[in-house]
């Protein structure tokens, strides 16, 4: 097991500087090996940054939601598809796209209870979309013979 006392003050300062530049844990581990010849495991690197009080900077997700004016125009149509293989624990499952372009996964469990997992956390479809979704889901299940 690696100990922080095995590092020189220069190596500790370099770790702080690299983290300040936005280096990830893997970057720190790699640079320690390349620049100082210190090879440590991933877990030792985790403990090392904790022991030294280093805070890694989280990179912001590049897939941030576009502003409202840039969202695709609403199609006005709800579309429902069924998976060929149902999700574990479900009788049937599939995907839904609501009229505002939001998508999600739907399922019916073994007791017939419906479930909806929207791709956007906290999303709630409009009442009209829910009614259209239920109608299309019923028709899709009837056509499949279930």
RODO-2510 file (C-alpha; in nm, 4 decimals, decimal comma):
residues 146
     n   res          X          Y          Z
     1     x     0,0000     0,0000     0,0000
     2     x     0,1311     0,3414    -0,0983
     3     x     0,1800     0,6138     0,1621
     4     x     0,1944     0,9907     0,1083
     5     x     0,5165     1,0052     0,3091
     6     x     0,6838     0,8318     0,0139
     7     x     0,6374     1,1468    -0,1969
     8     x     0,8730     1,4432    -0,1961
     9     x     0,7357     1,7944    -0,1379
    10     x     0,7938     1,8660    -0,5097
    11     x     0,5845     1,5641    -0,6105
    12     x     0,3040     1,6690    -0,3759
    13     x     0,3126     2,0225    -0,5168
    14     x     0,3032     1,8843    -0,8716
    15     x    -0,0060     1,6783    -0,7840
    16     x    -0,1815     1,9883    -0,6511
    17     x    -0,0863     2,1864    -0,9631
    18     x    -0,2043     1,9145    -1,2018
    19     x    -0,5352     1,8846    -1,0189
    20     x    -0,5723     2,2628    -1,0368
    21     x    -0,5248     2,2410    -1,4143
    22     x    -0,8199     2,0015    -1,4346
    23     x    -0,6402     1,6658    -1,4359
    24     x    -0,8486     1,3580    -1,3644
    25     x    -0,7506     1,0862    -1,1201
    26     x    -0,6213     0,8753    -1,4077
    27     x    -0,4179     1,1727    -1,5331
    28     x    -0,2576     1,2154    -1,1919
    29     x    -0,1758     0,8462    -1,1732
    30     x    -0,0257     0,8472    -1,5240
    31     x     0,1759     1,1675    -1,4740
    32     x     0,3200     1,0407    -1,1456
    33     x     0,4520     0,7389    -1,3309
    34     x     0,5740     0,9267    -1,6391
    35     x     0,7356     1,2240    -1,4674
    36     x     0,8514     1,0810    -1,1350
    37     x     0,8645     0,7052    -1,1933
    38     x     0,6096     0,6465    -0,9142
    39     x     0,3719     0,3672    -1,0093
    40     x     0,0609     0,3360    -0,7925
    41     x    -0,2708     0,1575    -0,8239
    42     x    -0,5969     0,3378    -0,8901
    43     x    -0,7119     0,2810    -0,5302
    44     x    -0,3816     0,4131    -0,3962
    45     x    -0,4281     0,7209    -0,6145
    46     x    -0,7766     0,7711    -0,4662
    47     x    -0,6391     0,7488    -0,1128
    48     x    -0,3483     0,9742    -0,2067
    49     x    -0,5701     1,2617    -0,3201
    50     x    -0,7798     1,2237    -0,0070
    51     x    -0,4718     1,2249     0,2174
    52     x    -0,3299     1,5318     0,0431
    53     x    -0,6635     1,7142     0,0441
    54     x    -0,6683     1,7453    -0,3343
    55     x    -1,0026     1,8306    -0,4896
    56     x    -1,0509     1,7165    -0,8456
    57     x    -1,2464     1,9489    -1,0713
    58     x    -1,5500     1,7942    -1,2319
    59     x    -1,5852     1,8717    -1,5986
    60     x    -1,9270     2,0051    -1,6917
    61     x    -2,1302     1,7817    -1,9137
    62     x    -2,1063     1,8943    -2,2730
    63     x    -2,4525     1,7594    -2,3407
    64     x    -2,6296     2,0333    -2,1506
    65     x    -2,9833     2,0884    -2,2615
    66     x    -3,0189     2,3412    -2,5407
    67     x    -3,2047     2,6640    -2,4696
    68     x    -3,5786     2,6501    -2,5358
    69     x    -3,5585     2,8316    -2,8704
    70     x    -3,3154     2,5721    -3,0046
    71     x    -3,5272     2,2680    -2,9194
    72     x    -3,6766     2,0867    -3,2162
    73     x    -4,0312     2,1873    -3,2965
    74     x    -4,2949     1,9681    -3,1385
    75     x    -4,4145     1,6985    -3,3708
    76     x    -4,7577     1,6825    -3,2107
    77     x    -4,7481     1,3046    -3,2308
    78     x    -4,6892     1,0436    -2,9641
    79     x    -4,5052     0,7379    -3,0901
    80     x    -4,4778     0,4066    -2,9048
    81     x    -4,2564     0,1083    -2,9922
    82     x    -4,2211    -0,2336    -2,8287
    83     x    -3,8914    -0,4094    -2,7566
    84     x    -3,8289    -0,7526    -2,9072
    85     x    -3,6873    -0,8604    -2,5712
    86     x    -3,8608    -0,7200    -2,2630
    87     x    -3,6622    -0,5555    -1,9854
    88     x    -3,5827    -0,7843    -1,6913
    89     x    -3,8794    -0,8064    -1,4561
    90     x    -4,1292    -0,6872    -1,7143
    91     x    -4,3871    -0,8600    -1,9273
    92     x    -4,3363    -0,6146    -2,2149
    93     x    -4,1362    -0,2942    -2,2578
    94     x    -4,0448    -0,0388    -2,5174
    95     x    -3,9816     0,3282    -2,5924
    96     x    -4,2101     0,6284    -2,6216
    97     x    -4,1607     0,9691    -2,7823
    98     x    -4,4048     1,2349    -2,6663
    99     x    -4,5373     1,5231    -2,8738
   100     x    -4,2827     1,7658    -2,7262
   101     x    -3,9913     1,5440    -2,8326
   102     x    -3,9190     1,4023    -2,4873
   103     x    -3,8499     1,0283    -2,4793
   104     x    -3,8558     0,7508    -2,2246
   105     x    -3,8781     0,3797    -2,1553
   106     x    -4,2106     0,2181    -2,0670
   107     x    -4,2848    -0,1259    -1,9253
   108     x    -4,5649    -0,3433    -1,7934
   109     x    -4,4608    -0,5619    -1,5023
   110     x    -4,5734    -0,9200    -1,4432
   111     x    -4,8900    -0,7989    -1,2703
   112     x    -4,9798    -0,5586    -1,5520
   113     x    -4,8786    -0,2387    -1,3716
   114     x    -4,7399     0,0241    -1,6096
   115     x    -4,4131     0,2061    -1,5537
   116     x    -4,2532     0,5011    -1,7315
   117     x    -3,8894     0,6084    -1,6996
   118     x    -3,8375     0,9383    -1,8853
   119     x    -3,4911     1,0110    -2,0250
   120     x    -3,5097     1,3585    -1,8679
   121     x    -3,5314     1,3257    -1,4878
   122     x    -3,8493     1,4770    -1,3489
   123     x    -4,0218     1,5019    -1,6873
   124     x    -4,4002     1,4672    -1,6838
   125     x    -4,5894     1,4355    -2,0128
   126     x    -4,9051     1,6372    -2,0708
   127     x    -5,2415     1,4759    -1,9949
   128     x    -5,3190     1,4608    -2,3687
   129     x    -4,9895     1,2807    -2,4353
   130     x    -5,0579     1,0332    -2,1539
   131     x    -5,3991     0,9534    -2,2987
   132     x    -5,2540     0,9104    -2,6501
   133     x    -4,9703     0,6967    -2,5093
   134     x    -5,2198     0,4690    -2,3322
   135     x    -5,4291     0,4325    -2,6472
   136     x    -5,1284     0,3491    -2,8636
   137     x    -4,9883     0,1134    -2,6006
   138     x    -5,3178    -0,0757    -2,5777
   139     x    -5,3341    -0,1069    -2,9591
   140     x    -4,9691    -0,2177    -2,9792
   141     x    -5,0182    -0,4861    -2,7137
   142     x    -5,3360    -0,6128    -2,8797
   143     x    -5,1591    -0,6385    -3,2161
   144     x    -4,8752    -0,8357    -3,0559
   145     x    -5,1206    -1,0953    -2,9234
   146     x    -5,0481    -1,0508    -2,5538
***
